[in-house]
Amino acid sequence: MLTRSQIAGFVRDGYVVVPGAVPRRTTTACRTRVDRTLADQGIDVADPATWSKPVAHVPWPATRAFTTAGSTEALRTAYDQLIGPGAWTQLPTVGGNVFVRFPNRRAAPDALWHVDGSFVRDGEMRASFPSPTRGVLCLLLLSDVGPDDAPTELKVGSHLDVGPILEPYGADGCSFAELVEQLPPRTFDRPSVFVTGRAGDAFICHPFLVHRAARRHRGDRPRYLAQPGMMVHRPFRADGGRPRPVERAIRRSLTPVEPDATTGPLRTMTNPTSGRRSRRGGASISPRG
Ligand SMILES: O=C(O)CCC(=O)C(=O)O
């Protein structure tokens, strides 16, 4: 059960950590299953000589261990608290993605700043303010992850920058390119938090949180991260009703702050320089999860 201060932290920072959300024996069973898929690709997790690429994307195995891992009571309770009981759902086998990162001389090709998208239109991944399908982004550690083990990087509070960009587009949302162009420089100046911890810990993130995978794995063991699927069926609203914590975060970001003599209102600060963004590796809306 999340405490009031954890929920307040989620609204403010865009993420909350649930330590031990999944039992360690379940994460071990999940890794064993993933290792079998990797073996089919010629990768032996015990043999660094076979770690021929920096990252392997593994489709969510429909096994009991993965179903358990993606739907523990700790996760379901957190979803209820953040999104509302009855407002979200999961597939019978949960579904989602698994990312395994290996120490490798090559940089990972998918280490781009992004927000996970919530729907596809005309073959294009889009994110929108109502976020019609995506309730939260759950990053679940399936292995122990230290600072050198290619942890995902989160920009703390960046969900507050994304809401005001998406809001004018309404339910149509906006495409990857449109969102990238409007992310303000301050998004990238925000403090970073790295998704480190023990196998079974979960970082439950606001769907608008800007994040990226690590370019390099500097450790000596593969890193396993799962993104269990979940869907909202009550899209977010900008007003009315009793806002759920995911909505509270968005509504807070839409409230104009008192203009200050130098910066003007918060929501109009949307003028990044392209040089700045490209130095930081670009950004995208990810179709994953
Ligand atoms: O750190 C990773 O492997 C990828 C995390 C990520 O970008 C995502 O789940 O959307």
The ligand as an SDF file (V2000), in Angstrom:
LIG
                    3D

 10  9  0  0  0  0  0  0  0  0999 V2000
   16.1360    0.7670  -19.7850 O   0  0  0  0  0  0  0  0  0  0  0  0
   15.6160    0.1160  -20.6870 C   0  0  0  0  0  0  0  0  0  0  0  0
   16.0370   -0.9720  -21.0380 O   0  0  0  0  0  0  0  0  0  0  0  0
   14.4270    0.6550  -21.4830 C   0  0  0  0  0  0  0  0  0  0  0  0
   13.4420    1.3790  -20.6490 C   0  0  0  0  0  0  0  0  0  0  0  0
   12.5180    2.1880  -21.5070 C   0  0  0  0  0  0  0  0  0  0  0  0
   12.9220    3.0740  -22.1630 O   0  0  0  0  0  0  0  0  0  0  0  0
   11.1100    1.8850  -21.5400 C   0  0  0  0  0  0  0  0  0  0  0  0
   10.7030    0.9270  -20.8830 O   0  0  0  0  0  0  0  0  0  0  0  0
   10.3460    2.5890  -22.2250 O   0  0  0  0  0  0  0  0  0  0  0  0
  1  2  2  0
  2  3  1  0
  2  4  1  0
  4  5  1  0
  5  6  1  0
  6  7  2  0
  6  8  1  0
  8  9  2  0
  8 10  1  0
M  END
$$$$
